[in-house]
């Protein structure tokens, strides 16, 4: 057997190993004891082998042995740090976009987390160390009206945004959208064929993404089939969805969802690696330095990132909506606080939105979680017409479309207008009648 043939066989074996292990992503999800979450930390260190040119980008794959395709050196460092500081090693994974290895440790009872973090931060092998953060989807209680007729005439949200007129110009064809969310039911009649990639990066448990409500609802708003004779229409029906599950339902059957730093890192890294054009983050949480670095890397590569703005709940804009370059979206007609300003963020429909739910159902949902995908879909329409669209350009067009719209006298009620945004993008007077 020649050397080249041997190399080919080894490469194929590594690919098969990686693909099999892709189903064995570690479970760093919910725990019954909240105090455990407070003792989990993320530690990163640089591994020079990440990004090295190898066949089929093997370092981006996972494996069962040691769980990931980290180098032997990085695995040894992870184990050494655990032994040196008396930590429990929970998971290890290469964040290829940042060229670091991320390790989740659990600090044992008896150690003070702040002191342990301070000590580890002084280790010359360590690049960064932080507490594990928790993120939540921004939802209001959904109504129980499963018997509603799911027709476009019920989608007042799309009518207010003039989506039907916008579809004369563009439907988002060729645009890849990453939904970093719970799973998506890709068997739903209005979503069948719309999900190009579906990956579970939240756990190795045998949970079913087809049961997840939040991600399925977001996916329907963005890309439900148009003109198929059933159900509803999405804002960008010809875009392709990359469903990257980083969150899990707060409880079975709940629209509310929870994620953490580790699962978000995994999903965001995958979104960048797979070459998506837009990332939708319908969630919020505390500032997270490591996740923030990865978001900046994505934005620097020209990816448009949309984040749900948490200020409708009476708090300040949460992470990641508060990050520079992230397009923050709030639900219109929710925040009536007198101190709110007319230019206070981008507003989109977020109340009583008819969308897809698991197992072929439809229902109305509310919250900034569901305002954000309206803008994500609109960005897909815009990007089909201008692939070089940047985040600052998009934000300017979105603000201008809302400010120009005469549909609502109250500035706080003004939402992005797809027709006006596309007309300004193309330099034409009317998106329904292009010159």
Buried (B, 14 or more C-beta within 10 A) or exposed (E): EEEEEEEEEEBEEBBEBBEEBBEEBBBBBBEEEEEBBEBBBBBBBBBEBBBEEEEEBBBBBBBEEBBBBBBEEBBEBBBEBBEEBEBEBBBBBBBBBBBBBBBBBBBEEEBEEEEBBEEBEEBEEBBBBBBBBBBBBBBBEBEEEEEEEBEBEBBEBBBBBBBBBBBEBBBBEEBBBBBBBBBBBBEBBBBEEBBBBBBBBBBBEEBEBBBBBBBBBBBBBBBBBBEBEEBBBBBBBBBBBBBBBBBBBBEEEBBBBBBBBBBBBBBBBBBBEBEBBBBBBBBBBEEBEBBBBBBBBBBEEEBBBBBBBBBBBEEEBBBBBBBEBBBBBBBBBBBEEEEBEEEBBBBBBBBBBBBBBBEBBBBBBBBBBBBBBBBBBBBBBBBBEBEEBEBEBBBEBBBBBBEEBEEBEEBBBBBBBBBBBBBBBBEBEEBBEEE
